[in-house]
Amino acid sequence: MPESLTPELRRLRDETHAFARGTLAPLAADVSANRTRIIDASKATGLFFMTQPRALGGSEASTLAMTVVRDTLASHNLSHLPVFGPGPGVLAGADEPIASRYLAPLIAGEKRGAFGFTEPDDATRPTSGRIDGDMLTVNGQKSYVTGGAQADFVTALVEIDGQGPAMVVIDTDAPGVRTRQVFGSLDGTHHAWFEFDNVQVPAAHIVGKPGEGLPRALRQIGDTRIAFAAQSVGLMRWVLEYLAAHLKAPHRSGMPLGGREGVRLRYADLRIKAYAARSMVYRTARLADDGENTVNEGIACKVFATEAVGEVVDTAIQLVGGKALTVGHPLETLYRRVRAMRLAEGASDVLRLNLARGRLDLEKGRI
Ligand SMILES: Cc1cc2nc3c(=O)[nH]c(=O)nc-3n(C[C@H](O)[C@H](O)[C@H](O)COP(=O)(O)OP(=O)(O)OC[C@H]3O[C@@H](n4cnc5c(N)ncnc54)[C@H](O)[C@@H]3O)c2cc1C
């Protein structure tokens, strides 16, 4: 539970609160203009390094510590700020030459990476690779690569002929890599759609061994699912505080809206969901830190928390009324931002099916 934290984690939570309130909140008015100041301030607090491996100068925080910080930042509606440094993602623990060519520069901020997993609907076969001597020839497409247009390299899931899927590091300026489209999504993030046409990649750019790609990709996706869930529970807390202030304020009907039973029932339902989501996310973070397999619990957290935050923001807009839809209103912005989380890192219904498979076919997961 969020309450039973060690003194060290309580201190981390309190320092994050103070940092959010005193330093980040004033910079949040213009995140692009203040990007460097936000990053420098995050480095000074040490938060920046939490996502980075110890071997490369980071503090490699536990899942629970990350959850505490993400929840706390989001409870100030500041979770979209660039507080954390680039993490290793699917390159975690990669050997040479990937370690020094890509991983170290990625962590140092000298190179940008992106993650290529999703295939477009018109793909006739999955992105595939053929090994010939020291080289790998890659053909295929990846369609929704966040940050792809700015990336120096994409780590893509590639089906290696006869050997199974592998994560492969592909330079975005390599001959044969074509950007089919660059687009933005509702939440404000940007993505690229890549085509790979006989791209020549050193076979040494396969991360780990062929056949290990899917578990490696799913580990990265699993970490991000917990991150989304932690962020969602903090955002719910922010919205519920915002909404409480609105419900207690004078209303033109002569009675604060919070005096009306119908409104109170809706508000209570949102609080119940926020409580359930926050409890499950902290429990799952603890299980993960205990070394347990939390694939199914992570799915449960991601589906429940991202759907709950969607409902919380939507209902808050309904109760605040038309002014909440004014462009630039915090609820309007949040509505767009949280919508993407029900698709990114796995669509809710697809994750539901995985969860059912975990129990019905594989005897995995717990309640
Ligand atoms: C903001 C954002 C960032 C993203 N970043 C990345 C990234 O960096 N790298 C990357 O590779 N991808 C990324 N994605 C893509 C994301 O992973 C996919 O959008 C997601 O996995 C869903 O796949 P899809 O869009 O192809 O939809 P589909 O798989 O076509 O699913 C659409 C809907 O169809 C239904 N459905 C699909 N399959 C089934 C099934 N088997 N049974 C029942 N119903 C089903 C579900 O209702 C589902 O919501 C990002 C997406 C978003 C929105």
The ligand as a Gaussian input file, in Angstrom:
#p B3LYP/6-31G(d) Opt

LIG

0 1
 C        0.638000       7.201000     -28.160000
 C        1.072000       5.887000     -28.733000
 C        2.428000       5.568000     -28.769000
 C        2.850000       4.356000     -29.339000
 N        4.193000       4.096000     -29.396000
 C        4.622000       2.973000     -30.006000
 C        6.037000       2.717000     -30.149000
 O        6.887000       3.506000     -29.717000
 N        6.410000       1.582000     -30.783000
 C        5.506000       0.682000     -31.286000
 O        5.923000      -0.316000     -31.817000
 N        4.163000       0.909000     -31.180000
 C        3.709000       2.030000     -30.559000
 N        2.355000       2.289000     -30.470000
 C        1.406000       1.377000     -31.102000
 C        0.617000       0.569000     -30.085000
 O        1.449000      -0.417000     -29.510000
 C       -0.584000      -0.012000     -30.825000
 O       -1.428000       1.080000     -31.175000
 C       -1.360000      -0.993000     -29.986000
 O       -0.586000      -2.132000     -29.695000
 C       -2.640000      -1.422000     -30.693000
 O       -2.332000      -1.916000     -31.969000
 P       -3.070000      -1.306000     -33.251000
 O       -3.063000       0.172000     -33.145000
 O       -2.449000      -1.931000     -34.437000
 O       -4.563000      -1.745000     -33.102000
 P       -5.147000      -3.224000     -33.361000
 O       -4.198000      -4.266000     -32.887000
 O       -5.630000      -3.299000     -34.739000
 O       -6.363000      -3.210000     -32.354000
 C       -7.464000      -2.323000     -32.510000
 C       -8.595000      -2.873000     -31.678000
 O       -9.040000      -4.103000     -32.235000
 C       -9.470000      -4.964000     -31.212000
 N       -8.643000      -6.183000     -31.272000
 C       -7.418000      -6.312000     -31.841000
 N       -6.976000      -7.573000     -31.731000
 C       -7.942000      -8.272000     -31.115000
 C       -8.082000      -9.623000     -30.723000
 N       -7.114000     -10.529000     -30.929000
 N       -9.229000      -9.985000     -30.099000
 C      -10.207000      -9.093000     -29.838000
 N      -10.112000      -7.790000     -30.181000
 C       -9.011000      -7.387000     -30.806000
 C       -9.283000      -4.237000     -29.887000
 O      -10.492000      -3.619000     -29.518000
 C       -8.259000      -3.178000     -30.231000
 O       -8.359000      -2.032000     -29.399000
 C        1.899000       3.462000     -29.876000
 C        0.530000       3.791000     -29.830000
 C        0.118000       4.973000     -29.278000
 C       -1.358000       5.297000     -29.252000

